Amino acid sequence: MHISFRQIQIFQTVAQTENFTRAAELLHMTQPAISMQVKQLEENVGLSLFERQGKRIVLTAAGRSMHTYTCEIAAKYQGMVETLEELKDVHQGVINVSAANTSIYFITRMLAGFSQQNEGITVSLNITNRKTLVEQLQNYEADLVVMGEPPANLDLHSQRLMCNPLVLIAPANHPLAGQKDIPVSAIIGEKFVVREPGSGTRAAIERFFAEHGHTFTSTLEMGSNESIKYSVIAGLGLGIVSLHSIKLELETKSLVLLDVEGFPIQRYWHIITREGKWLSPAAQAFKEYVIAEAANYSQDYQQLLL
């Protein structure tokens, strides 16, 4: 059985008007064309769908049954059209954004600014670890991903957002606080509080020490930057974290930066989409907003290094 959507539209209009001529006027067709389409539809179905009652055309039992389903089909079709039209509107829609744990210190502020300007857009933000971000890129799940180093084994569109300096932090009363040009060898014997293996920050730290001819061993591993900061403040060791995560602690002087050679370790934040992933106008607008705002954020944080 083959029923075209055009035949469904004609059937619906005839059922509503109970008149072939009126249906033809509404659909901008001729009355014979309407009659022919209804006849073909009845032949396809194998049942009579309409019967005459005087000057009226009314539904048969089969027609009433069919009308129940065609009403649902018409409603679904209209819903589809309206949804697609909304997707064309840059001021409407839902955006799925995933971001690395450390980016929470700036991505939430960017999201707040964007939402104030675009109240009709809903942004679903998922803050998670690198492993999950890579899986989401593999599976085309997120519209946009904000993270550090992009995975090398995927087809991606990646753009640098801004610098992500990794800095060496210590409690304010540390013996090395305030000293200049401290050699790497001076901190080798120190205890370190760092991120867990597998994180982008941990990998960058291990590369840094290897490049300087030292083997890095942590004495305490934490799953978040917040845990690292509180551990360093408590005197459990030195920490190496993103500069973006310690603005408040530096301003309140509960933490200090150590001026060790080779620091800060320069890394970058990236905004990433999977190759072939279609971005709605709303998602594209959010991407452009984040890229524009990143320049201002980068300047603010660079002032902390001065």
C-alpha positions as CSV (number, residue, x, y, z in Angstrom):
1,M,0.0,0.0,0.0
2,H,1.4,3.3,-1.1
3,I,-0.1,6.6,0.3
4,S,1.6,9.9,-0.5
5,F,1.6,12.7,2.0
6,R,-0.2,14.9,-0.6
7,Q,-3.0,12.4,-0.7
8,I,-3.2,12.6,3.1
9,Q,-3.5,16.4,2.9
10,I,-6.3,16.1,0.3
11,F,-8.1,13.4,2.4
12,Q,-7.9,15.7,5.5
13,T,-9.2,18.7,3.6
14,V,-12.2,16.9,2.0
15,A,-13.0,15.3,5.4
16,Q,-13.0,18.8,7.1
17,T,-15.0,20.6,4.3
18,E,-17.2,17.7,3.3
19,N,-17.1,19.2,-0.2
20,F,-14.8,18.4,-3.1
21,T,-15.2,21.9,-4.6
22,R,-14.3,23.7,-1.3
23,A,-11.4,21.4,-0.8
24,A,-10.1,22.2,-4.2
25,E,-10.3,25.9,-3.5
26,L,-8.3,25.6,-0.2
27,L,-5.6,23.4,-1.8
28,H,-5.4,25.5,-5.0
29,M,-6.4,22.5,-7.2
30,T,-9.2,21.7,-9.6
31,Q,-12.2,19.8,-8.4
32,P,-11.5,16.9,-10.9
33,A,-7.9,16.6,-9.6
34,I,-9.3,16.3,-6.0
35,S,-11.7,13.6,-7.1
36,M,-9.0,11.7,-9.0
37,Q,-6.7,11.8,-6.0
38,V,-9.4,10.5,-3.6
39,K,-10.3,7.8,-6.1
40,Q,-6.6,6.7,-6.3
41,L,-6.4,6.7,-2.5
42,E,-9.5,4.5,-2.2
43,E,-8.0,2.1,-4.7
44,N,-4.8,1.9,-2.8
45,V,-6.6,1.3,0.5
46,G,-9.1,-1.1,-1.1
47,L,-12.0,0.6,0.8
48,S,-14.4,3.4,0.2
49,L,-13.5,6.4,2.4
50,F,-16.3,8.8,1.5
51,E,-20.0,8.5,0.7
52,R,-22.6,11.0,-0.4
53,Q,-25.4,12.2,1.8
54,G,-27.3,14.6,-0.3
55,K,-24.9,17.5,-1.1
56,R,-22.5,16.5,1.6
57,I,-19.5,14.2,1.4
58,V,-19.1,12.3,4.6
59,L,-16.6,9.7,5.9
60,T,-17.4,6.0,5.9
61,A,-16.4,3.8,8.8
62,A,-13.1,3.1,7.0
63,G,-12.7,6.8,6.4
64,R,-13.3,7.6,10.1
65,S,-10.6,5.1,11.1
66,M,-8.2,6.5,8.6
67,H,-9.0,10.0,9.7
68,T,-7.9,9.2,13.2
69,Y,-4.4,8.3,12.0
70,T,-4.1,11.1,9.4
71,C,-4.8,13.7,12.1
72,E,-1.9,12.4,14.0
73,I,0.3,12.3,10.9
74,A,-0.7,15.9,10.1
75,A,0.0,17.1,13.6
76,K,3.5,15.3,13.6
77,Y,4.2,16.9,10.3
78,Q,3.3,20.4,11.5
79,G,5.4,19.8,14.6
80,M,8.4,18.8,12.5
81,V,8.0,21.9,10.3
82,E,7.8,24.2,13.4
83,T,10.8,22.5,15.0
84,L,12.9,22.9,11.8
85,E,11.9,26.5,11.5
86,E,13.0,27.1,15.1
87,L,16.4,25.6,14.3
88,K,16.8,28.2,11.6
89,D,16.4,30.9,14.2
90,V,19.6,31.9,15.9
91,H,17.6,33.1,19.0
92,Q,15.9,29.7,19.6
93,G,17.0,26.1,20.3
94,V,19.0,23.9,22.6
95,I,22.8,23.6,22.6
96,N,24.7,20.7,24.1
97,V,28.1,21.8,25.4
98,S,30.7,19.7,27.2
99,A,33.7,21.1,28.9
100,A,36.8,20.0,30.9
101,N,36.6,20.2,34.7
102,T,39.1,23.0,34.9
103,S,37.2,25.2,32.4
104,I,34.3,25.7,34.8
105,Y,36.1,28.8,36.2
106,F,35.5,30.7,32.9
107,I,33.0,28.7,30.8
108,T,30.2,29.3,33.3
109,R,30.8,33.0,33.2
110,M,30.7,33.0,29.4
111,L,27.5,31.0,29.5
112,A,25.9,33.5,31.9
113,G,26.8,36.3,29.5
114,F,25.5,34.5,26.5
115,S,22.2,33.5,28.2
116,Q,21.5,37.1,29.2
117,Q,21.7,38.1,25.5
118,N,19.9,35.0,24.2
119,E,17.0,34.2,26.5
120,G,15.4,31.9,24.0
121,I,18.4,29.5,23.8
122,T,18.9,26.7,26.3
123,V,22.4,25.6,26.8
124,S,22.9,22.2,28.4
125,L,26.4,22.2,30.0
126,N,28.2,19.0,31.0
127,I,31.4,19.5,33.0
128,T,33.4,16.3,32.9
129,N,36.8,14.7,32.6
130,R,39.0,14.3,29.5
131,K,38.1,10.6,29.0
132,T,34.4,11.4,28.8
133,L,35.0,14.4,26.5
134,V,36.9,12.2,24.0
135,E,34.1,9.6,24.1
136,Q,31.5,12.3,23.4
137,L,33.5,13.5,20.5
138,Q,33.8,9.9,19.2
139,N,30.1,9.5,19.4
140,Y,29.1,12.9,18.0
141,E,27.2,13.6,21.3
142,A,28.1,17.2,22.1
143,D,27.6,20.1,19.8
144,L,30.7,21.9,21.2
145,V,33.5,20.7,23.4
146,V,35.9,23.0,25.4
147,M,39.0,21.2,26.5
148,G,42.8,21.4,26.5
149,E,44.8,19.4,24.0
150,P,42.5,17.9,21.3
151,P,42.7,14.1,20.8
152,A,44.9,13.3,17.9
153,N,43.1,10.3,16.5
154,L,39.8,11.9,15.6
155,D,38.6,14.1,12.6
156,L,37.9,17.4,14.4
157,H,37.4,21.1,13.8
158,S,39.5,22.6,16.6
159,Q,40.2,26.3,17.3
160,R,42.4,27.8,20.0
161,L,40.4,29.9,22.5
162,M,43.1,31.3,24.8
163,C,46.2,30.4,26.8
164,N,45.9,28.0,29.7
165,P,49.0,28.5,31.8
166,L,49.9,25.8,34.3
167,V,51.4,27.4,37.3
168,L,53.3,26.2,40.4
169,I,51.5,27.1,43.6
170,A,52.5,27.0,47.2
171,P,51.1,28.1,50.6
172,A,51.9,31.7,51.4
173,N,54.4,30.7,54.1
174,H,56.5,28.4,51.8
175,P,60.3,29.0,52.1
176,L,60.6,29.6,48.3
177,A,57.8,32.2,48.3
178,G,59.0,35.5,46.9
179,Q,62.3,34.1,45.4
180,K,63.1,34.7,41.8
181,D,64.4,32.4,39.0
182,I,64.2,29.3,41.2
183,P,65.9,26.3,39.4
184,V,63.8,23.2,38.7
185,S,66.3,21.2,40.8
186,A,65.2,23.2,43.9
187,I,61.7,21.6,43.8
188,I,62.5,18.0,42.9
189,G,62.5,17.0,46.6
190,E,59.2,18.6,47.3
191,K,55.9,16.8,47.9
192,F,53.4,17.4,45.1
193,V,49.6,17.4,45.0
194,V,48.5,16.8,41.4
195,R,45.6,15.5,39.2
196,E,45.1,11.9,38.6
197,P,46.8,10.0,35.8
198,G,45.0,10.4,32.5
199,S,44.1,14.1,33.0
200,G,45.5,16.6,30.4
201,T,47.1,18.6,33.2
202,R,48.9,15.5,34.6
203,A,50.3,14.6,31.2
204,A,51.6,18.1,30.7
205,I,53.4,18.0,34.1
206,E,55.0,14.7,33.4
207,R,56.2,16.0,30.0
208,F,57.7,19.1,31.6
209,F,59.8,17.2,34.2
210,A,60.9,14.7,31.5
211,E,62.1,17.6,29.3
212,H,64.1,18.9,32.2
213,G,65.7,15.6,32.9
214,H,63.8,14.7,36.0
215,T,61.3,12.0,36.9
216,F,58.1,13.3,38.4
217,T,56.5,11.4,41.2
218,S,53.5,12.6,43.0
219,T,52.9,12.1,46.7
220,L,49.2,12.9,46.6
221,E,46.7,12.6,43.8
222,M,43.4,14.5,43.6
223,G,40.4,14.4,41.2
224,S,39.8,18.1,41.1
225,N,41.5,21.4,41.2
226,E,39.5,22.4,44.2
227,S,40.9,19.5,46.2
228,I,44.4,20.4,45.0
229,K,44.1,24.0,46.1
230,Y,42.8,23.2,49.6
231,S,45.5,20.6,50.0
232,V,48.3,23.0,49.1
233,I,46.8,25.7,51.4
234,A,46.9,23.1,54.2
235,G,50.6,22.5,53.6
236,L,50.3,19.0,52.1
237,G,52.6,19.9,49.2
238,L,53.1,22.0,46.1
239,G,50.6,22.0,43.3
240,I,50.6,22.6,39.6
241,V,47.2,23.8,38.3
242,S,45.6,26.0,35.7
243,L,46.0,29.7,36.4
244,H,42.3,30.1,35.7
245,S,41.5,28.1,38.8
246,I,43.3,30.2,41.4
247,K,42.3,33.8,40.7
248,L,40.5,34.2,44.1
249,E,43.2,32.4,46.1
250,L,45.9,34.7,44.6
251,E,43.8,37.8,45.3
252,T,43.3,36.7,49.0
253,K,46.9,35.6,49.2
254,S,46.1,32.2,50.5
255,L,48.3,30.8,47.7
256,V,51.3,32.2,46.0
257,L,53.0,31.4,42.6
258,L,56.6,30.1,42.7
259,D,58.9,31.6,40.1
260,V,60.5,28.4,39.0
261,E,62.3,28.2,35.6
262,G,60.1,26.9,32.9
263,F,56.9,28.0,34.6
264,P,54.2,28.7,33.7
265,I,53.9,25.6,31.4
266,Q,52.1,27.0,28.4
267,R,49.0,25.2,27.3
268,Y,45.8,26.3,25.5
269,W,42.1,25.9,25.7
270,H,40.4,24.8,22.5
271,I,36.8,24.8,21.3
272,I,36.1,21.7,19.3
273,T,33.5,20.1,17.1
274,R,33.5,16.7,15.4
275,E,34.0,16.6,11.7
276,G,30.6,16.2,10.0
277,K,28.7,17.5,13.1
278,W,26.1,20.0,12.0
279,L,25.9,23.1,14.1
280,S,22.5,24.9,14.5
281,P,22.5,28.7,14.1
282,A,22.2,28.9,17.9
283,A,25.2,26.6,18.5
284,Q,27.2,28.6,15.9
285,A,26.3,31.8,17.7
286,F,27.4,30.4,21.0
287,K,30.7,29.3,19.5
288,E,31.4,32.8,18.1
289,Y,30.4,34.4,21.4
290,V,32.9,32.2,23.3
291,I,35.7,32.9,20.9
292,A,35.1,36.6,21.1
293,E,35.0,36.6,24.9
294,A,38.1,34.5,25.2
295,A,40.3,37.4,24.2
296,N,39.1,39.5,27.1
297,Y,39.4,36.6,29.6
298,S,43.0,35.9,28.5
299,Q,44.1,39.4,29.1
300,D,42.5,39.4,32.6
301,Y,44.3,36.3,33.7
302,Q,47.6,37.3,32.2
303,Q,47.6,40.2,34.7
304,L,47.9,37.6,37.5
305,L,51.3,36.6,36.3
306,L,52.7,40.1,36.5
